[in-house]
Amino acid sequence: MKTEVRKVGSTSVLSISGKVTVGEPSQTLRAALDQLVLDGSNQIVLNLSDVPFMDSAGLGVLALNFANTKAAGGMLKLAEPQERVKEAVELVRLNRLFPLYATEQEAIDSFSDNAAPSP
């Protein structure tokens, strides 16, 4: 799994690619998200457009980092999930915690205008 972080205005965008599964991939995701929070990022968009699959370990990392980001006064939002990942998030009802956005730009814009997530 690969990660890339970039800033878009005051929002940190973490793009990941590859399967997020137990072991190194989920640990890599956790470390990247933890580092953003430690660096003071409080507006984080996780772009999932290049993630074809996420297992329970990956979903657990999302739940943990949602809590950590919120505790630090921030918000984590998910953008462009592929259908299989979106279904997994909805199956375990993480979509009740995470706003899901159809595009990265919608997720970024939502920090400033509180736009509702796309279906």
C-alpha positions in Angstrom: 0.0 0.0 0.0 1.2 3.5 -0.9 0.3 6.8 0.8 0.6 10.4 -0.3 -0.1 13.5 1.8 -0.8 16.9 0.3 -2.3 20.1 1.6 -5.2 21.8 -0.1 -5.7 25.1 1.7 -6.1 24.2 5.3 -7.1 20.6 4.6 -4.7 17.6 4.6 -5.5 15.1 2.0 -4.2 11.6 2.5 -4.4 9.5 -0.7 -3.8 5.8 -0.3 -3.6 3.1 -2.9 -3.8 -0.7 -2.7 -5.6 -3.1 -0.4 -5.9 -2.2 3.2 -5.6 -5.4 5.1 -4.3 -6.8 8.4 -0.6 -6.4 8.9 1.6 -3.8 7.2 -1.1 -2.1 5.0 -3.3 -1.3 8.0 -0.3 -0.3 10.1 0.9 2.0 7.4 -2.5 3.7 7.2 -2.7 4.1 11.0 0.8 5.6 11.1 0.0 8.1 8.3 -3.2 9.2 10.0 -1.6 9.4 13.4 1.2 11.6 12.0 -1.3 14.0 10.5 -3.0 14.4 13.9 0.4 14.8 15.6 1.3 17.5 13.1 -1.8 19.4 14.0 -4.0 18.7 11.0 -7.6 19.0 12.1 -9.2 18.8 8.7 -8.3 15.5 7.1 -9.7 13.9 3.9 -8.9 10.3 3.2 -9.1 9.7 -0.5 -10.0 6.0 -1.1 -10.3 6.1 -4.9 -7.4 3.7 -5.4 -8.4 1.2 -2.6 -10.2 -1.8 -4.1 -10.6 -3.6 -0.8 -10.5 -3.0 3.0 -10.8 -5.7 5.6 -11.8 -5.5 9.2 -8.3 -4.3 10.2 -8.5 -1.4 7.9 -12.0 -0.5 9.1 -10.8 -0.7 12.6 -8.0 1.8 11.8 -10.7 4.1 10.4 -12.8 3.9 13.6 -9.8 4.4 15.8 -8.5 7.4 13.9 -11.9 8.9 13.7 -11.9 9.0 17.5 -8.3 10.2 17.7 -8.9 13.0 15.2 -12.1 14.1 16.9 -10.4 14.0 20.3 -7.8 16.4 18.9 -10.5 18.8 17.8 -10.5 17.7 14.2 -12.6 15.7 11.6 -11.8 12.9 9.3 -13.8 12.5 6.1 -13.8 9.8 3.5 -13.8 10.6 -0.2 -14.3 8.6 -3.4 -14.6 5.1 -1.9 -14.9 2.3 -4.4 -18.2 0.4 -4.2 -16.7 -2.6 -2.3 -15.1 -0.3 0.3 -18.2 1.8 0.6 -20.3 -1.4 1.2 -17.9 -2.5 3.9 -18.1 0.9 5.6 -21.9 0.8 5.5 -22.0 -2.9 6.6 -20.3 -2.1 9.9 -22.2 1.2 10.1 -19.1 3.4 10.1 -20.9 5.6 7.7 -22.7 6.9 10.8 -19.4 8.3 12.0 -17.7 9.2 8.7 -19.1 11.6 6.2 -18.7 9.8 2.8 -18.2 12.1 -0.2 -18.4 11.2 -3.9 -15.4 13.4 -4.7 -12.4 14.7 -2.9 -13.3 18.3 -3.7 -16.8 17.9 -2.1 -15.1 16.6 1.0 -12.6 19.5 1.1 -15.4 22.0 0.5 -17.5 20.6 3.2 -15.1 21.8 5.9 -15.9 25.4 5.0 -19.6 25.2 4.1 -20.8 22.2 6.1 -22.2 20.6 2.9 -24.1 17.4 3.3 -22.3 14.3 2.0 -23.3 12.8 -1.3 -25.3 9.6 -1.4 
